[in-house]
Amino acid sequence: MTPSSRSRGTRRRTRRAVALLSALAALSATGMGSAAASGGATRAGGAAPPAVTGDARVDRLLARMTLDEKLTLIEGQSEAVLSPDTNQYQAGYLPGIARLGIPSLRLSDGPPGVITRQDSTGMTDTMGVAATFSDADARANGTVIGRDARALGQDMVLEPFVNMDRDTSFARGFNTFGEDPLLTGRTGAAEITGIQSQGTMAEVKHYIAYDGANNVTVDQQTLHEVYLQPFEDAVRAGAAGVMCSYNVVDVGTPAQSCGNRETLTSILRDELGFKGFVTSDWGADHATDYINAGLDMEMPGNSEGIPNYFSPTAMKQAIAGGQVKESRITQAVGRILYEYDRFGLLDGASKHTVTPEPRAADEAVVRQTGADAATLLKNDSGTLPLSRSALGSLALIGPGAGQTIATEGGGEKSGGIVSEQTGTFQALKSELGQAGSGGIRYAVADDMTGSTVPASALALTRGTGQTDATLDFTGPHALPAGQPESWSGTLTVPQAGDYWLNIQALGATGALTVDGRTLTTVGAGFTSAPRYGVVHATDGNGPLPTTDGLANGRSFVHLAAGAHQLAVKASPDASGRPVEMRLNWVTPAQQRANHDAAVDAARHARTAVVFAWDSEDGDLSKPLPEGQDQLIQDVAAVNPNTVVVLNTGQPVAMPWWSRVKSVLEMYYPGDEGGWATADVLRGAVDPGGHLPFTWPASLDQELAHQSGHPERSSAGVGGNPNCSFFPPNTALDCPVTTYSEGVDIGYRFFQATGETPLLPFGAGLSYTSFRYSGLTTAQAPGGRGLAVSFRVTNTGGRAGDAVPQIYLGAPQRPPAGVRFAPRTLAGYARVALAPGESRTVTITVPARQLQYWSTEAGRWATASGPRAVSVAPDANAAGLTGTVNVRG
């Protein structure tokens, strides 16, 4: 079933219900209408079941259910226990009720992609999708997620992630769609539409104000205009579920998000009209009576050590004590079954078998999205695209050139399918052919795989007593599937220095201990075992698997010369694959040699392209990992034509910015990232991406990092700095973060405070050039917003995509007591143009973008009067300007 709208689905269900009731009435008239024939649909005296959801089918089911059966649908279970043969180790599971034909429900983590025990498509990261400024790209990505989920036996995906990128040092900021609520809301809604077009439910997260802090105070205007807007867009797109977040939200009275009656009921249900179900984040339910606030489903799922407040025992005690009414439990179950019916799960649409993903179709979307996301930040002297002469003498430097840094190093994402990942070096050579690629050289600079620690440095004994010369049980030498193993002995270091010690595995987790200190556990999730059942090749602690496709757990450790105690432990996963385990290293001498070889390759090339990366928890106050800043500066010192390709999800410090010619941000482009990057570097496609965040010149420019406003920091003020999201802590005693900046988030804050960033929100260069002209404004058809029309012309010699952005200024006569940002994104489009082509474009500014939330009246209101309107290529550019007189 493809749910296209609630209204059509409701009409179909009503017709089915009327037909069924008519048939049952006919059976009753002929003496055949027994309770068995009706499936128990009629009650004593022929009365209809109580109306709980308005869905006749669901209401009949609710009338037949026992309390125990209802309770099985509001508490997550562990499929590993209930059905170990079919368990896909997804994030969450409900067992269903066979007696009533209610199937089990599987909930899979993300974003991006779908995460189970199976390898699955590695997709462009969420920041990259936002950078496309394209609803079509977002919808296509959602379609891939939805159909992959179906192929992997999943019913619901826990995405999109529509929180705001308020603090770029927030470890999960890379998972967002950036800093603007309109861009986030549109991108998320388009992705939901794509996901649910495949019959897969989407659960939007994390509701609400989950942007880095444990305990948040936010005013009603800011809550509605910034943090609620993407969730409102998700509700309008028909999202089946909403996941409430860990943090405390104070919008008048502080309460945990999953137990906050105002946000879950007054706002989400009564104001936005959400009809789906609310699920707790894993461990975010802290009390049984959270159900009274509006929480419908508790999801500890497969997690360990998290209390179950919605367990049958706890709920029955709460009912007996009067804290919870059974009618509220019935309502929660009804909301869940409403979505079951909407998505056809009560009609047999549930699919829990695993079938192949449509690889070719998926990878085409990933390649297109990766290329569309590519954001050209700097391009002095037209260094990009690479000319024929540049391609004839080109040095590609860094491990991200030889392999694809497809996804960020950690978090809830699909790591991708390593066999589908081709590095840019190989992609360029393939695209250019043998004759055209002879001048392209590759230097790793930072060897992340390393080489096997030689027998001369090891003395190892297995737990069985057998002596092994080296620890390399890979390929044909792998250990039997399911066999645990351990080794202990000594590692003899020839000279003191900083070593990379890498434990590499498949089919098992691997733990490495040196001198009694555990350095690395590769393949493990949030517990001591793999979170998703098996060790994937991309489950290492760095940006890349080994070059031969093993999960790579790397440790950089200073070792004195001489012998060190060493221990390695292999713990088999649930994959049934042979256990592969290897201990590799990169010595200090080899590190210096790799670095020097890369600089030498750059010295002898016409153009050098350095591939750089950052961990997922970006921080402008920190250098790039593993000496990459020094590498870039050393390369630029010997080659004036140096290009940097970035794989990052957030702004990073770039101390070498003035020394390089070009900087290309590719985000984390997914499985096809090598091909997409090659396409952009050689000019086969235009880099039409634009920044979904402001790139500060320094971290202290950001609203969450200003010393004069500690209350804005994600660390907060007061309270217990060692507090936790998880039970038994309720986070109420955590330091409090106050969103005192109000609606001035991201680029709005920079403009309100007069700060000049390195690069503004919406920025992105092109291989061609565009001109905007002829700005006109009019009321949109039906009086719903503003129609902004203008002409865009490709004035350059290449095809390219323009991304015109509509910005509204604050009202000239703002209502008293209401805050307005100096300039707010109100609309945008992505327009493909051939060289010399002109096109008239009309962008509709929704009526909501002309409104503000009146806290006094508790409703949306229009700020009438004159307002500046502009069409610009980024948030700081003047662009075409005009004035519109907004009517109230």
N, C-alpha and C positions, 0 to 999 in steps of 0.2 A: 504493500500500500504506500502511495506517495501522498502524504497529507498536504494538500494545497492550501486549505484554509479551515479554520474552526467552523465557520458558518456552514460550508458545504458538508463537512463531516457530520455536523449536528443534524442537518436536514436528512442526510442518508440514514443516520441511526434512528431518527424519528420515524421515517418511512418503514424501516425494517421492524421497529417496535410495533407500529400500528398494524402492519401485515401479520406479525406474529400473534398479537393479541386478538386480531380478527379470526385467525385460524384456530386459536385456542378456544375462542368463544363458540366457533362452529363445532369443534370437538365436544365441548361441554354440552351443547344442545342435543347432540346425538348420543349422549351418555358415555363418550369416550374420553372426556376431559379429566382424567385422574391427575393426582399430584405428580405421578411419575411422568405422564405424558407432557405436562406443562413444565417439567424440570423444576418444580417448586416455585414457579414464577408468581402464582396467585397465593394470597394469604387467606386466612380464615374469613369466611363471609364474602370472598371474592374481591376484597379490597386491594387496591394497587399498593405496591411497596412504598415506603416513605421516600419522598423526593429528597435526595441528598446532593446529587451532582447535576440533575437535569438530564442525564444520559440514562434512558430507560433501562438499557441492558445492564449498565453498571449498578443502578439502583436495585435491580432484581438480584444481582449477585450479592450485594451488601446485605440484603434481607435474608439470604440463605446462609450467610457466613456465621460461624461461631466466633466467640471472642478470641479463642486460641488461634483460629485461622486468621483473623484480622491482625493479630499481633505478629504473625510471621511475615507480614508485608510491610512492617514499619521498622524492622530491625535487621541490619545487614548480617549475613551469615558467612561462613567460610566454605567455599565450594570444594576446597582441598579435602575437607572431611566428608561432605555430602556426596560428591561425585568426583572422586580422584581421577577416574579414567578420562573424563571430558574436561576437567578444569583447565582453563587457559591462564590461570594465575592473574586474571584481571584485577583491577582495584577493588571492586565490590560485587556483591551477589545477593539476590533474594531467591529463596528456594521455590516459590510458587506453591499452588494448591492443586494437586492433580484431581481431587474429587470434583472441583468446580471448573476444570479446564483452564486454570490460570497457570501459564508457564513460568518458569524461572526467569530471572532478569539478570543480565550481566552488564556491568558498568566498567568502562575502560578509561584509563587515564590518558592525559594529554595536557596541553598542547606542546609541539605540534605532532600530528600523526596519531596512531593508535598503538597502545602498548599492551602486549600480552606476551606469552611465552614464545610466540612466533616472531621471526624477523619480519619487519613490515616497512613500508615506504618511509624513507627519510625525507621530510618535507622542508621547504623553506621556512625558517623560523618566523614567529609571529611579527617581529619587528620588520622583517623583510616583506611580509605580506602587506603590512601597513604602509611601507615605503612605496609600494606600487601606486598608491592613491587610486586604486581601481576596484570598484565593486565586482567587476567581472572576474578579476583574478581571485578575489576573496571567495566568491561563490564557487569558482572552480576548485579551489583548495578545499572548501567544505565538501564538495561532491566527492573528492578523493577520500577524505576522512570518512564520510558516510558509507561509501561503498567498500572501503577497506575494512571498516568495522563489521559490516555484514559478512564479508569474506572470512573474517577471523572469528565469527560466531558471537559477536557482541550486539547488544540491544541499544546501548546508550553510551555516548562519549562525554567525558567530563571536560568540555570545552565549548565555546571559546573562553579565554581569560580576558575579561574586559575591565580590569582595574587600571588605574591611571599610573603613568610613569612619573610620579611626583618626585621621587628621589632616585637618581640614577645609580646610587650605591646600594639600593635595595637589591638583595640577592636574587629576587625573582622579577626584577624590573624588565629583564630581557624577554620575559614571557608575555609582556603586554603589547598593545598596539600603539604605544606612544603616549604623548602627553596631552592630546587634545580630545575632548569628549565627543565632538562631532565625528572626527576621523575614526575614533575607537568604536563609536556606536554604529556607524555605517558599515565599517569593516566587519565587526562582529555579527551584525544582522545578516549581511550577505553570506558570511560563512555558515551561519545557522540555516539559512535557506538552502544552501548546498548540501549540508549534512542531512537535513531532514527530507530533502528530495529523494534520498535513497532509502527511506523507511527507517532510518536510525534516529533515535532521540538525541537531542543536544541538551546538555546541562550547562548553563552559563555560570561563570564563577568569577570572583568570590564576593558575595553580597554581604557587606558593603564597606567602602572606605578601607579596604585591605591594601595598603600602599607602602608598607614597610614598618608600621608601628603596631605595638600590642594594644594600646589604649588610646583611642582617638576621640577628640572633641571637635565637632564640626557644626557650624550654624546651618539652619534650614535652607537658606538661599544657596549656599555653596553646595550642600548635599544634593539639592535638586538639580542645579544647573550644571554641575561638574560630575559628581560621582554617581548620580542616579541615571543620568542621561543614557549611558550605554546599556544599562539594564532595562530602561524603558524601551529602547530600540529593540532589545532582545525579546521582550514580551510582545511587542508589535510584530516581530518576525515569527512568533509562535513557538518560542523555545519551550520544550516539554518540561524542563527542570531548571531550578535555581539552586546553587550550592551556597549556603551561608558560610561565613568566614570565621576564623579563629578570634579575631580581635574584638575588644570591647568598643562599642559605638555609643557616644553620648550626644544625643540630639535633644537633650533636655533632662533626661535621666540616664545614667550610664547602665548599659546592659550588654552582656555577651551577644555578639551578632546572632547566634543561633537561638538565643532566648530573648530577643528584643522584640516585644510586641509592636512597638511603633513602626519599626522598619519592616518587619515580616508581615504584619497584618494591616495596620493603618495605611502604610504606603504601598507595599507590594501588592496586596490583595485589593484593598478598598480604593486606592488611588489609581494604580496602574491596571487593575483588572486581571492580574495573573491568575490562570486557572489550572496550571500544572502543579507539580509537587516540589517541596523544598527539602533538600537533603543536607545533612550536616557534612562539613568537611571532616576528614577522618580524625576523630578525637576532639571535635569542636562542640559536641554536646556535653554539657556539664551537669545536667539535672533532668530528672524525669518530667518535671513540669514545664520543660522547654516546649513540649507539645502544645501547651496552652497558648504560647506566644505565637505559634504558627509553624513550628518545625514539624514536618510530616514523616521524615524517615531518618533514622540514625544509621550512619555508615561507618562502623569500625571495619566491616568487611573482613579482609584477610589480615588486617593489622594485629599485632600482638601487644598485649599489655595495656589495652585501652578499655576502660570500664564500659559496660553496656547499660546505659540508663533506660533504654527502651526495651529491655528484656521482658519476657512474659512475667517473670516473678516481680520485677520492679513495677511494671505497669499495673498488675493486679493488686499489689499492695497500695499503689497510689489511688486506684479506683475505690478500694475498700475504705481508704482513709479520707476520701472525698477531695483529694488534690487534683484528680483527673476524672473527667466524665467519659463514659464509653462512647457517647455521641461524638466527642471530639476525635477519638480514635477512628470511629466510623467515617468521619469526614476526611481524615488524613488518608485512609485506605481508598476512599472514593476518589480523591484527587489522583492517586497513583493509578488506579484502574481506569480512570478517565483517559489518561495518556496511553495505557495499554490498548484500550478500545480504539482510540484515535489512530494509533499506528498499526492496527490490525493484529496485535499479538493475541487477542482473544479469538481471532479467526484463523489461527495457524500460521501467521506470518513470521513468528519467532523462528530464527535459524541459529542453532548452536553448533552446527557442524563447521569445520574449517575447510575452506575451498581456496583455490589460488586467487591471489589479488591480480587484477588486470594490470600487469606491470607496464606494458607499453603505454596504455592510456594514462596511468599515474605519472610515469616519468616524463611524458610530454608536458603535463601540467607543471611539474616541478621545474623543468628546464625553462619553460616560459616565465614562470613566476620569478625564478632566480634572476633571469635576465631583466625582467621588468622592474625588479627591486633595485638593481644596480644603481648606486648613487655616486655620481662623479663630484667629488668635493673640491678638487683643485686640478687644473690642467694648463699649466704654463707652457707657452710656445707650442700649443697643440700637440703635445707629446703623445697623447692618445687621440685616436686609435693608432696602434702601432703601424708605421709605414712599412713598405716592402723592404726598405733598407734596414729598418730596425729589426724586422723579423729575420733578416739575413745575418744578424749579429746580435743575438739576444741571450741574456743570462737570466734564467728563472731561479730564484733563490728562496729557500725555506721549505720545511716539510709540507706546507700547504700547497706547494706547487706540484710536488710529486704525488701526493694523495689529496683527497678532497676533505677539507674540514667541513663536513656536511651539516653537523648540528652542534649546538653548544655542549660543553663538556659534562653537564650534570642536569638534574631536574627531571621533571616528568615529561618525557618526550620519546618518540621513536628514534632510535639511533640510526635507523636506516638499514639498507641492504648493502653490505660492503662489496659484494660482487658486482653491484650496479654502479659503484663509485669510481670514476675515472679522473685522475688528476689533470690539472690544466696543461701540464707539460705533455702528457700523452694525448690530450684532446687537441692541442695545437698541432702536434706532429701528424695526427690523423687527418685533421681538416686541411692542412696545407700539403699533405703528401710528402713523399720522400724527397722530391726535388725542391720543394719549397720550405722544408723544415731542417735542412742540413746545418744551418747556422744557429740552431737553438740548443742551448746547453742548460743542464740542471745541476744545481749544487744544493745539497740538503741543509747545510749550515748547522742544523740542530737535529742530530740523528735520534729520533724518538724510539726506534726499535732497538738499536744497539746490536751487540754480538754476544753469543753465548759465552758465559764466564768459562774460561778454559780450565782443563783438568789441573794445570799447574797452580791454580789459585784456589782449588776446592778440595776438601776432604769430607765426603758426605756418606752417611749411612742411613738407609731407609729404616722405617719402623720395623720392618721384617728382618733387619739385620744385614741385608744385602748392601754392598758398597757400590756406589755409582761414581764414575769418573767425572761426569758433568750432569747438570740438571737440564736435560733437553728431551722431553718425552712428547714430541709433536709429530704430526703426520703419520708415517708408517710405524713410528716408535711410540705411539700413544698408549696409555694404559687402558685396560678394559673399562667399558662403561660401568658407572656405578661404583668403581673401586676407590675408596678413600686411601690416601697415602700421606706419609710424612717423611721428612728428611731432617737430619741434624748433623752438625759438624762444624767445620771452620772455613772461613773465607780469608785468604791471605792476600793482603794488599801490598803491591810492590813498592809504592811510594805514597806518602801522605798527600791528600788532596780531596777535592769535591767530586764524588762519583755519582753517576746515575745507576741505580740498581732497579731493575725492572722485573717484576714477577708477571708472567704472561700466561693466559689460560683460556681454555674453552672446555665445556663439559663439566666444569667445577669452579668453585671459588678458590682463590689462592691467597694464602696469608704469608707474608715475609717478615721475619723477626731477626734483627741483628743486635747482638749484645744485650739481649733481653728486652729490646724495645721493638714493638710492632711498627713497621714502617708503612706497609701497604696491605690492604685487603682488596684484591681485584675481583670484580664481579658481584660484590655484595651491595644490597640495597640499603633500606633503612634499618634492617635487622642483620643478624649474622648470616642469614641465608639470602640468596638472590630474591629480590622483592617480587619479580615477575617470573619466578620459577626456574629460569635458565640464565646462564651467562651468555650475553650477546657479545659479539666482537667489539661493539662500541661501548661496552660497560666499563671501560677503564677510567682512570682519574685524569686523563688528559684529553686533548682535542682529537686524537687519532688512535685507531687500533694499530697493531703492528703491520708492517708491510705484507705479511702473509696471513693477516686476518685473525689475529688473536686479541682478546681483551688485554689491555696494556696498563698495568699498575706501576707507576713510576715513582721513585723516591730519590731526591737529591740530598745526599748525605756526606758530611765530612768524615773521612776515615783516616786514622793514623796508620802509618806503615806497620805491617805485621799481621798477626792472626786475630780474627774476630769470630765470636760465636754466631752461628747461623742456624736458622730453623725455617723450614717451609712446610706448609700444610695444605693439602688438596682436599676439598669437601665436595663430592659430586653433586651436581644439580639434578633437576627433574627431566632433562632433555633426552636421556638415554644415549647420548653421544659418548664416544671414547673420551677419556680424561686426558687432556693435553695440558702440560705444565712445563714452563721453561724459565730459567733465570738468566737474564741478559744484563750486560752493563755497558756503559760508555765511560772510559777512563778519562782523567783530565787531559792526558796527552792527545787522545782521539778528539776530544771536544775542541781543543785548540787547532788541531789539524783541519777539522770540518769547517770551523769559522774562517781560517786562513784560506782554505780552498774556495769558499764562497766569495770572499773579497777579491781573490785573484781572478775568478771567473768574471766578476763585474768589471774589473780593471781592463780585461781584454775584450769586452763586449761594447757594442755601440749603445745599447740600452740595457739597463738592469731592472728587473721587476722583483721586488721583495714581497713575499707573502707573510703577513703578520696576523697574529690572533690574540685574543684575550679570553680569560675565563669568563663564565657566565655572570659572576658578581663584579661587574666592572666598577672601577673607582678611579676618577680622574686624578686623585692624589697619589696613585700608585703607578710605577712604570709597567710597561708590558712585561709579561712573564719571560723568564729564561734568557735575559739579556738581549731581547729583540731590538730595543731602542739603540743600544750600542752597535748592533749589527747593521741597522739601517744607516746610522751615521757613518760607520766605516765604509759601507758600500757607496753612499753618496759622496764621500770624500775622494773616491777614486773614479767615480762615474757621474758626470754632470747630468746625465739623462736617467735619473733614477725614478722609478714609479713604485708606489706602495699599494698593494691590494690588502684591504683589511677584512678579516672575518671576525666581527664583533657584534654584540647585540646592544651595546650602549656606547656613549661617547667615551673615548680614552684620551689620555694625555699624549700629545704628539710633539715632543721636544725637537724633533727633526723636521717639523712642518716647513720651515723656510728653506731647508736644504734639498728638498726633493721637488721634482717637476710636477708630478701628478699623484693624486690620492684617490683611489677607487674603493668605496665601501660596498662590499658584497654581502654583509650580514652573515648569517649561516645559511647557505643557499640550498641545502638538501642534497640528495643523492646525485643529482645532475649538475651540481655546482661547478665541477671542473669544466663541463661543456658550456654552461652559461657564462662562466668567467672568460673562457676562451673566445666565445662569441662577442663579448663586449670589448675585450682587449684588441681584437683584430678588426673591430668595426663592422662585424656582420649584423649587429643590432646596436641601437642607440641606447646609452644609459639614461633611461627616463625616470628613474626612481628619485624620490625627494625625501628628505629627512623627516621622520615622524616625531622627532624630538629636537630640542635646542641643544647645540653642541657648545657648552660653556668654554670660555678661555681658561677658567680655573674652577675648581670645585666650590670655592667659597662664594661664587656668584649665584649658586643655586639657592632656592628658598629654604631647602632643608639643611643647609650647611652654613648659614650666616651666624657669626658669633653673637651678633646683637639680638638674635631671636632664637634662643635655645628651645623655646616651646614648640618651634616648627620642626625640630630635628626628629627623625624617626626614633632616636634614643629616648626622647621625651625628657621631662623634668619631674623630680620628686619620685615617690614610690620606691619599689624594690627593683633595682637594676638586674637582679638575677631571676626575675619572675619568668614564667613560661606560659605559652598558650595552652598547654596540655593539663588535663585533670591530674591531681585534685585542685591544682591552681586554677583560678577563674580569670586571671589577667586583670582583675579589678584593682589589684595592688601594684600593677606595673606603673612605671613612669607614664605620664600623660603627654601625648603629642596633640597640640592644638593647631588646627588649620587656620591660624590667624591671618594668613595671606588671603583668605576668602576665595573669590573666584579667580584670582590672579595666579594661575598655575602655569608652569612652563614658559612659553614665549610671552604670555601676558605679564608674568612677573618681571621678566627682563625689561619689557617696555614700561611697566609701571614704576620701576626703580631706576630706569636710565642705564642699566647695565648693558654693555655691548658684548655679545657672545662671539666666539670664534666663528660659528656658523649658525644662522637662524633656522628656526623651525620651517620646514617646507623647502629648504634649499636643495638644489641639485642642478648641476651643469649638464650640457648636452654637446654632442658632436656637431650640432647645427645651431641655429638661432631662431628666435621667435619674436614677433611684434604683435602687440595688442592694440586695437583701435576701435573707435565707434561705440563707446559705452552708452547703453541706454538701460533704464530701469522701468518696470511696470508692475502692477499688481498681478500676481500669478493667477491663472485660470481658477475660477471658483473662489477667488479671494483668499486662497490658502498660501500666503507667503508672498515672496517677492521674486519676480522674473528678471534676472540680470542678463542682458544680451551684449555681445561684443564680437569683434572679428579678430581671429587669430591667423597669422600668416607665418609660414616657414620661410624665413629669409635666407637660409643657408643652402648649402649644396648637397645635403644628405637628408634622407627620410628620418623622422624622429617623432617623439611623443612630447607634446606640450602638456603641462599640468597647471592650468590656470586656477588660482585660488581666490575665492571671494572673501574679503574681510569687511566687517562692519565696525565702525567706530562707536564710541559710547554716545548715548543721546545728548544732544546739546542742552536739553532741559531735563536732567534725570530726576525721577521721583525722589522725594526726601527719604533718607534712610536706606536707600538701595545702592548696592555697589555694582559698578560696571567696569569691565576690563577696558583698557585703552583701545584695544583692537581684538576682534574675535573672529576666528574662522567660521564662515557661515555657509560655505558651499565649495565644491571643487569638481573638476572633471579631468579625465585623461583623454587627450585628443591626438590621434595619429595623423600626421601630415606628410605628404610627399614634398620634395624640394620645390619651393615656389608656390605651393598650394595655400589657398586661403579658405577659411570656413567660418560661417557665422555660428556662434555657440550660444546657447541659452542655458543658464544654470538656475535652477529654482532654489531659492533660499526658503526653507520651511518656515511656516508661521512661528514655530517654537523658537527659532533663532532670533526672532524679533521680540521675544517675550522675556520676562524675568519672573522669578518666583517671589510673590509677595508673602513674606512671613506673617505680616499683620493680618492679611485676608485669608491666608492658607490656600492660595490658588495661584495659577498663572495669570499674568496681566501683561498687556502690551504697552511698551514705552513709546507713546506717540510723539510726533514731532520730527524735526530734521536729524538725520544721521549720515555720517560719511560712509561711502561705499567705495571699495576699490577692487580692481582685478590685478593681481600681482603674482610673481613667480615664487615668492616666499613671504614670511611674516614681516620682514623688515623693509622690503622693497616698496617704493611709493606706487609704482604701476599706474594704471588708469584710475583716475579718481573722479568721484561725483558725489552728489548728495541726493538722498531719498527722503521724502516726507512720509514717515510711517503713520498710518491712521490707526487709532485705537479701536 
